[in-house]
Amino acid sequence: MVLGLPAHPLLVHFAVVLFPVAALGVAAIVAIPKLRSRFLGAGVIALALTVPFVFAAVQSGEALEDVYYESEPHSEYGEMMMPIALGTLAIAVAVWLAIKYSWPKHIASSLGFLMVSAAIGASAMTFVVGHSGAEATWGGKSELFIYEDDEYGDETYEDDYEEGEDYGDR
């Protein structure tokens, strides 16, 4: 709990934003040769710093699930994120090592391809997990945010007025 709120909705936003940005950043650095020598180490470190946020989001989600609800697809997808984050980080470290220690070009190129693929896949999975969490939380409740025009053309909430009441000129 953070200030009386479950930690998961707060922590998940760090993981959902920072992890894909860092992973795609490393992929871009790997894909653009001019950036590799200057930014690859920093990119890998940035990616490594996001993994604890993924861990915290997964753990807080499991704790929340035990207490409040069972959101089956979201929890199943969420459990996949830690291995995905660690795998993406491992590939990033391997690419960094391959470039730093001048491994054979075909190995470095293959690792670079894996890094770009892992970053795209990890980002897509992060979207799937986030979307399923939003569906678990807000699914079927979106009508709360739909405005309707009243007889005067003004936007109002559907249940602002009691049915049958006369409101006169506004």
C-alpha positions in Angstrom: 0.0 0.0 0.0 1.2 3.5 -0.8 -0.8 6.3 0.9 -3.7 4.0 1.4 -3.8 2.8 -2.3 -2.7 -0.5 -3.6 0.9 -0.3 -4.9 0.3 -2.1 -8.2 -1.6 0.7 -10.1 1.2 3.1 -9.1 4.2 0.8 -9.8 2.9 -0.6 -13.0 3.2 2.8 -14.8 6.9 2.9 -14.2 7.3 -0.6 -15.7 4.9 0.0 -18.6 6.7 3.2 -19.7 10.4 2.8 -18.7 11.0 -0.8 -19.7 9.7 -0.6 -23.4 11.4 2.8 -23.9 14.7 1.5 -22.6 14.4 -1.8 -24.6 13.6 0.1 -27.8 16.3 2.6 -27.1 18.9 -0.2 -26.9 17.5 -1.7 -30.1 17.8 1.7 -31.8 21.4 2.0 -30.6 22.3 -1.4 -31.8 20.7 -0.8 -35.2 22.4 2.5 -35.8 26.2 1.9 -36.0 27.1 5.6 -35.2 25.4 5.3 -31.8 26.8 2.0 -30.6 30.2 3.1 -29.4 28.9 6.1 -27.5 25.5 5.0 -26.1 25.3 1.2 -25.9 26.7 0.9 -22.4 24.4 3.6 -21.1 21.5 2.0 -22.8 22.2 -1.4 -21.3 22.5 0.2 -17.9 19.2 2.1 -18.4 17.5 -1.2 -19.4 18.9 -2.9 -16.3 17.6 -0.2 -14.1 14.0 -0.8 -15.4 14.0 -4.5 -14.5 13.3 -3.8 -10.8 10.2 -1.9 -11.8 9.0 -4.8 -13.8 9.7 -7.1 -10.8 7.8 -4.7 -8.4 4.9 -4.5 -10.8 4.6 -8.3 -11.0 4.9 -8.8 -7.3 2.5 -6.1 -6.4 0.1 -7.4 -9.0 0.2 -10.9 -7.4 -0.4 -9.4 -4.0 -3.3 -7.4 -5.3 -4.8 -10.4 -7.0 -4.7 -12.4 -3.8 -6.6 -9.7 -1.9 -9.1 -8.1 -4.4 -9.8 -9.9 -7.6 -8.8 -12.7 -10.0 -8.1 -11.2 -13.4 -7.1 -14.4 -15.2 -5.7 -13.2 -18.5 -4.0 -10.2 -17.0 -2.3 -12.2 -14.2 -1.2 -14.9 -16.6 0.3 -12.3 -19.0 1.9 -10.4 -16.1 3.7 -13.5 -14.9 5.5 -13.6 -18.2 7.0 -10.2 -17.9 9.8 -10.9 -15.5 11.4 -13.7 -17.8 10.8 -11.4 -20.8 12.6 -8.5 -19.1 15.5 -10.7 -17.9 15.8 -12.3 -21.3 15.8 -8.9 -23.1 18.5 -7.6 -20.6 20.6 -10.8 -21.2 20.5 -10.2 -24.9 21.4 -6.6 -24.5 24.4 -7.5 -22.3 25.5 -10.1 -24.8 25.3 -7.5 -27.6 27.4 -5.1 -25.5 30.0 -7.8 -24.8 30.1 -8.8 -28.5 30.8 -5.2 -29.6 33.1 -4.3 -26.7 35.3 -7.4 -27.2 35.1 -7.6 -31.0 33.4 -11.0 -31.2 33.1 -12.4 -34.8 30.8 -10.2 -36.9 28.2 -12.9 -37.6 27.8 -13.5 -33.9 27.5 -9.8 -33.1 25.1 -9.3 -36.0 22.9 -12.2 -34.9 22.8 -10.8 -31.4 21.9 -7.4 -32.7 19.0 -9.0 -34.7 17.9 -10.8 -31.5 18.1 -7.5 -29.5 15.8 -5.7 -32.0 13.4 -8.6 -32.1 13.4 -9.0 -28.3 12.8 -5.2 -27.8 9.9 -5.3 -30.2 8.4 -8.4 -28.7 8.9 -7.2 -25.1 7.3 -3.9 -25.9 4.3 -5.7 -27.6 3.9 -8.0 -24.6 4.0 -5.0 -22.2 1.2 -3.5 -24.2 -0.8 -6.7 -24.0 -0.3 -7.0 -20.3 -1.3 -3.3 -19.8 -4.3 -3.6 -22.0 -5.5 -6.7 -20.2 -5.1 -5.0 -16.9 -7.1 -2.0 -18.1 -9.8 -4.4 -19.4 -9.8 -6.2 -16.0 -10.2 -2.8 -14.2 -12.3 -0.8 -16.6 -14.0 -3.3 -18.9 -17.7 -2.6 -19.1 -17.4 0.6 -17.2 -16.5 2.9 -20.1 -20.1 4.1 -20.4 -19.4 6.2 -17.2 -17.4 8.5 -19.4 -19.9 8.9 -22.3 -21.4 12.4 -22.7 -24.8 12.8 -24.3 -26.3 16.0 -25.7 -29.4 17.1 -23.8 -32.4 18.8 -25.5 -30.5 22.1 -25.5 -27.4 20.7 -27.2 -25.3 20.9 -24.1 -23.1 17.9 -23.1 -24.2 16.4 -19.9 -23.5 13.2 -18.0 -26.3 10.7 -18.6 -27.4 10.7 -15.0 -26.9 14.4 -14.1 -30.7 15.0 -13.9 -33.5 13.1 -12.4 -36.0 11.9 -15.0 -39.1 13.9 -15.3 -37.8 17.0 -13.5 -38.3 20.4 -15.1 -35.2 22.5 -15.2 -36.5 25.6 -17.0 -34.2 27.9 -18.9 -30.6 27.5 -18.2 
